[in-house]
Amino acid sequence: MSTYHRALTIAGSDSGGGAGIQADLKTFSALGCYGTSVITALTAQNTVGVAAIEPVPPSFVAAQIDAVLDDIGTDATKIGMLHVAAVIDVVADRLRRHEAGPVVLDPVMVATSGDTLLDDDAIDALRTDLLPLATVVTPNLPEAAVLLGGGTVGTVADMERAARGIAALGPRVVLLKGGHLAGDRSLDISYDRDTDTVRQLDAPRIDTPNTHGTGCTLSSAVAALLARGAAVADAVDGAKSYLTEAIRAGADRRLGAGHGPVHHFARTWTGT
């Protein structure tokens, strides 16, 4: 019997389908993985913003993780929106208890629309409990500043310093997203603590409002490629390429009145 490459997402649900577990599962499928999910929060959300958030009880988050990993297992785990400290504690506990493969942590704090997705008291728990368990962490520039306790990250030199500082908190690789920088290039920084190597990942910046779920998509692409057996550097590079393609393919499409989604299936949908 052949088997699947398995990828698990532990994240919030986006009723609009562009981010959260919906984006993760689309990305897993597009990159050849069987996706499973653990829902940490429900959101009433669309392309304009987040109208409401309903956290899932921590005990039920734990039950979902146990149900998936006791039976199906996973080759890699992506973690997204966790919202409250109690859920972070449960996820960290279950990751230590189960065989969860390499872990990709997207420290989701603010939605593309500007809505806050992480309680203030959860930031310390994220920093101390989950960062040490992560193989790859994928903050944007504001999230990096928060993880480091303040300040601003506004230049490439700042990004390199921030990536090293975050890596000192435990994760092996920091993929620091430079989407908030100005300019016609989209520059990310990848820092590998094990090899003390900094790499710049450069791509053209695509002029489009359809950027909802880009962070979720990038981190889940890293997880999917790790699940398929890629080395970490190759998974990071492949995820960057996949996201660039997905943004470009969705740039001129219209969905909703705000920030539309990327096109997760640009490589497989034809003629539409």
C-alpha positions in Angstrom: 0.0 0.0 0.0 1.3 3.5 -0.9 0.9 6.3 1.7 0.2 10.0 1.7 2.5 12.8 2.6 0.7 14.2 5.7 0.5 17.7 6.9 -1.4 19.0 9.9 -2.6 22.6 10.5 -3.4 23.9 14.0 -5.0 27.2 13.4 -8.2 29.3 13.2 -11.0 29.0 10.7 -11.5 31.8 8.2 -15.1 31.8 7.0 -14.1 33.8 4.0 -11.8 31.0 2.9 -8.7 33.1 2.2 -6.6 32.5 5.3 -6.5 30.2 8.3 -7.1 26.5 8.0 -8.9 27.0 4.7 -5.7 28.5 3.1 -3.6 25.9 4.8 -5.6 22.9 3.5 -5.7 24.4 0.0 -1.9 24.9 0.1 -1.3 21.3 1.4 -3.5 19.9 -1.5 -1.8 22.1 -4.1 1.6 20.9 -3.0 0.7 17.2 -2.9 -0.1 16.6 0.8 -3.0 15.1 2.6 -4.1 17.8 5.0 -5.6 17.4 8.5 -6.8 20.2 10.8 -7.2 21.3 14.4 -9.4 24.3 14.7 -8.4 26.7 17.5 -10.9 29.5 16.9 -13.8 30.3 14.7 -13.9 33.7 13.0 -16.7 35.5 11.3 -14.5 37.0 8.6 -14.5 38.1 5.0 -12.2 40.2 2.7 -13.1 43.4 4.6 -12.3 42.3 8.1 -13.0 40.1 11.1 -16.5 40.7 12.6 -16.2 38.2 15.5 -13.9 35.5 17.0 -15.1 32.5 19.0 -12.2 30.6 20.7 -12.4 26.8 20.8 -12.0 25.5 24.4 -8.5 24.3 25.1 -9.7 20.9 26.1 -11.3 20.4 22.7 -8.2 21.7 20.9 -6.3 19.0 22.8 -8.9 16.4 21.8 -8.6 17.3 18.1 -4.8 17.0 18.2 -5.0 13.6 20.0 -7.6 12.3 17.6 -5.5 13.2 14.5 -2.0 12.2 15.8 -3.1 9.0 17.6 -4.5 7.6 14.3 -3.3 9.4 11.2 -0.1 11.0 12.3 1.7 13.8 10.4 4.9 14.4 8.6 4.9 18.1 9.4 2.8 20.5 11.5 1.9 24.1 10.8 0.7 26.3 13.6 -1.2 29.5 13.0 -3.7 31.5 15.0 -3.9 30.4 18.6 -5.5 33.5 20.1 -5.2 32.9 23.8 -2.5 31.7 26.2 -4.4 28.6 27.4 -4.6 27.2 23.8 -0.9 27.9 23.3 -0.2 25.9 26.5 -2.2 23.0 25.3 -0.6 23.0 21.8 2.9 23.1 23.2 2.1 20.2 25.6 0.7 18.0 22.8 3.6 18.8 20.5 6.0 17.6 23.1 3.8 14.5 23.7 3.2 13.4 20.1 5.4 12.8 17.1 4.4 15.9 15.2 7.3 16.1 12.6 9.0 19.4 11.9 7.0 22.3 13.2 6.4 25.5 11.2 5.1 28.4 13.4 3.4 31.4 12.0 3.0 33.8 14.9 -0.3 35.2 13.8 -1.0 38.5 15.7 -2.8 40.8 13.2 -4.9 40.1 10.2 -4.3 41.7 6.8 -7.3 43.9 7.6 -5.6 45.2 10.7 -7.8 43.2 13.2 -6.0 41.8 16.3 -5.9 38.0 16.4 -3.7 37.4 19.5 -4.4 38.4 23.0 -1.7 40.4 24.8 -1.2 37.8 27.5 -0.6 35.1 24.9 2.5 36.8 23.5 4.7 35.6 26.3 3.4 32.1 26.1 4.0 32.1 22.3 7.6 33.3 22.9 8.5 30.9 25.8 6.4 27.8 25.0 6.2 27.5 21.2 9.3 29.2 19.7 11.7 26.6 21.2 9.6 23.8 19.6 9.6 25.4 16.1 11.8 24.2 13.2 10.8 27.3 11.2 9.1 30.4 12.4 7.7 32.9 9.9 7.0 36.4 11.4 6.4 39.6 9.5 8.2 42.7 10.6 5.7 44.0 13.2 5.4 40.4 14.6 9.2 40.2 14.8 9.3 43.5 16.8 6.7 42.1 19.2 8.6 38.8 19.7 11.7 40.8 20.5 10.0 42.9 23.0 9.6 46.2 21.1 11.4 48.5 18.7 11.0 48.6 15.0 12.3 46.5 12.1 12.5 48.7 9.1 15.6 48.0 7.1 17.4 44.9 5.7 20.0 45.3 8.4 17.3 45.4 11.1 15.8 42.2 9.6 19.1 40.3 9.9 19.5 41.4 13.5 15.9 40.5 14.3 16.2 37.1 12.7 19.2 36.3 14.8 17.5 37.6 17.9 14.4 35.5 17.3 16.5 32.4 16.6 18.2 32.9 20.0 14.7 32.2 21.5 14.8 28.6 20.2 13.7 28.0 16.6 16.2 26.6 14.1 15.3 28.8 11.1 13.7 32.2 11.1 12.0 33.2 7.8 11.4 36.9 8.3 8.9 38.3 5.8 9.7 41.7 4.4 6.4 42.6 2.9 6.1 45.7 5.0 9.3 47.2 3.5 8.9 49.8 0.7 10.1 49.2 -2.8 9.4 47.2 -5.9 11.0 44.0 -4.6 9.7 41.5 -2.0 12.7 40.7 0.2 12.6 38.1 2.9 15.4 37.0 5.2 16.1 33.4 6.1 18.5 32.8 9.0 19.6 29.2 10.0 20.8 29.1 13.6 22.5 25.7 13.1 24.8 27.0 10.3 24.8 30.7 11.3 23.7 31.4 7.7 21.7 34.4 6.5 20.1 34.3 3.0 18.1 36.9 1.2 15.0 35.6 -0.7 14.1 38.1 -3.4 11.1 38.3 -5.7 9.3 41.0 -7.6 6.6 42.8 -5.6 3.2 42.3 -7.2 0.9 45.3 -7.2 -2.4 43.9 -6.0 -4.9 44.2 -3.1 -5.3 40.4 -3.1 -2.9 39.6 -0.2 -5.3 38.0 2.3 -3.8 34.9 3.7 -0.3 35.3 2.3 1.3 34.6 5.7 -0.8 31.5 6.2 -0.1 30.3 2.7 3.7 30.8 3.0 4.0 28.9 6.3 1.8 26.1 5.2 3.8 25.7 2.0 6.9 25.4 4.0 5.2 22.7 6.1 3.9 20.8 3.0 7.4 20.7 1.4 9.0 19.6 4.7 6.3 16.8 4.9 7.4 15.7 1.4 10.9 15.3 2.6 12.6 18.6 1.5 15.5 20.0 3.3 14.6 23.1 5.3 16.4 25.6 3.0 14.7 24.0 -0.1 11.3 24.1 1.6 11.7 27.8 2.4 12.8 28.5 -1.2 10.0 26.4 -2.7 7.4 28.1 -0.4 8.6 31.5 -1.5 8.3 30.6 -5.2 4.9 29.0 -4.7 3.5 32.1 -2.9 4.9 34.4 -5.6 3.1 32.3 -8.2 -0.1 32.3 -6.2 -0.1 36.1 -5.7 0.6 36.7 -9.4 -2.1 34.4 -10.5 -4.7 35.9 -8.2 -3.6 39.6 -8.7 -6.3 40.5 -11.2 -9.2 38.5 -9.9 -12.1 40.0 -7.9 -13.5 38.4 -4.8 -15.3 40.6 -2.2 -14.8 44.3 -1.5 -11.5 44.2 0.4 -8.3 42.1 0.4 -9.0 39.1 -1.8 -7.2 35.8 -1.6 -4.2 34.5 -3.5 -4.8 31.8 -6.1 -3.7 28.6 -4.3 -4.3 26.3 -7.3 -2.7 28.4 -10.0 -0.5 25.4 -11.0 -3.4 23.1 -11.5 -6.5 25.1 -12.6 -6.4 25.6 -16.4 -8.7 27.5 -18.7 -10.4 29.5 -15.9 
